[in-house]
């Protein structure tokens, strides 16, 4: 699965909108959408850590089954 698919899957599981997740992380909903659409293909590790933390996951847990 792609990084965007993983974000989408977890966000939907938690019943969050893109705006909700953006508020948690401190990003815009359009940035979350760009990740989900695969427009951001090589994010900084810090960005992935923020996303993982929003779902109470470690970096390694979050990246499980994500294609790099």
C-alpha positions in Angstrom: 0.0 0.0 0.0 1.1 3.5 -0.6 1.7 6.1 2.1 -1.4 8.0 0.9 -3.5 4.8 1.1 -2.3 4.2 4.6 -3.2 7.7 5.8 -6.6 7.4 4.2 -7.2 4.0 5.7 -6.3 5.1 9.2 -8.1 8.4 8.9 -11.3 6.7 7.8 -10.9 4.0 10.6 -10.7 6.8 13.2 -13.7 8.6 11.5 -11.6 11.8 10.8 -12.0 14.2 8.0 -8.9 15.5 6.2 -9.5 18.8 8.1 -9.7 16.9 11.4 -6.4 15.2 10.8 -4.9 18.5 9.6 -6.0 20.2 12.8 -4.3 17.5 14.9 -1.1 17.7 13.0 -1.1 21.4 12.3 -1.4 21.1 8.6 -4.1 22.2 6.1 -6.6 19.7 4.8 -5.2 20.3 1.3 -1.8 19.0 2.5 -3.4 15.9 3.9 -5.2 15.4 0.5 -2.0 15.8 -1.3 -0.5 13.0 0.7 -3.6 10.8 0.2 -3.5 11.4 -3.6 0.1 10.5 -3.8 1.3 14.0 -4.8 3.8 14.0 -2.0 5.8 10.8 -2.6 9.0 11.3 -0.5 8.1 13.2 2.7 10.6 14.0 5.3 10.8 11.6 8.2 9.6 14.3 10.5 6.4 14.6 8.6 5.8 10.9 8.8 6.5 11.0 12.5 3.8 13.6 12.9 1.3 11.6 11.0 2.1 8.4 13.0 1.8 10.2 16.3 -1.6 11.5 15.3 -2.7 7.8 15.2 -0.7 6.9 18.4 1.7 4.8 16.4 5.5 4.6 16.2 7.2 5.3 12.9 7.9 1.6 12.4 4.3 0.6 13.2 3.0 3.3 10.8 5.3 2.3 8.0 4.4 -1.4 8.2 3.1 -2.5 4.8 3.8 0.9 3.2 5.7 0.8 -0.1 8.8 3.0 -0.1 
